[in-house]
Amino acid sequence: MIASEGNFLKFIYFSVVYLYNMPVIRFTKALRRFFPDLRELHSSSESIGQIMDEIDSHFPGITNYILDEQKSLRKHVNIFIDGEMMNDRERLSDPIRMNSEIYIIQALSGG
C-alpha cells in the first residue's frame, strides 16, 4: 500500500510539472458570449497556427471568430504571447515556448 501511494504521488507530481510546462491559452470574456463553456487550455502546440487547430477541436467554430476566410488573424483580434503582440498575423507562424502564456483578445467595437 505504501509503495503504491508513493507511485501515485510521483504520478501526480510529474503530471503537474508536465502540465505547467505546457503553453496555456486564455480567452477574453467577449468570446464567452458565443462559447459559454470556453475555458483556458493547456496545449502541446508549437505555433499559433497549431493552437488554432487545437482550440477549434475543443470549441468547434471558435476560429471563425478569430480567423478570416484566408485563415489570417481578423483585424479586430489580437494575440499576445508572453505579453508581446504576435507578429505574423497572416501565416500564424509565431513560435511559442513550453511555458508560454497566450492571450486571445477579441476587441470590442461600436459606438
C-alpha positions, 0 to 999 in steps of 0.5 A: 500500500505504501509503495503504491501511494508513493507511485501515485504521488510521483504520478501526480507530481510529474503530471503537474510539472508536465502540465505547467510546462505546457503553453496555456491559452486564455480567452477574453470574456467577449468570446464567452458570449458565443462559447459559454463553456470556453475555458483556458487550455493547456496545449502541446502546440508549437505555433499559433497556427497549431493552437488554432487547430487545437482550440477549434477541436475543443470549441468547434467554430471558435476560429471563425471568430478569430480567423478570416476566410484566408485563415489570417488573424481578423483585424479586430483580434489580437494575440499576445504571447508572453505579453508581446503582440504576435507578429505574423498575423497572416501565416500564424507562424509565431513560435511559442515556448513550453511555458508560454502564456497566450492571450486571445483578445477579441476587441470590442467595437461600436459606438 
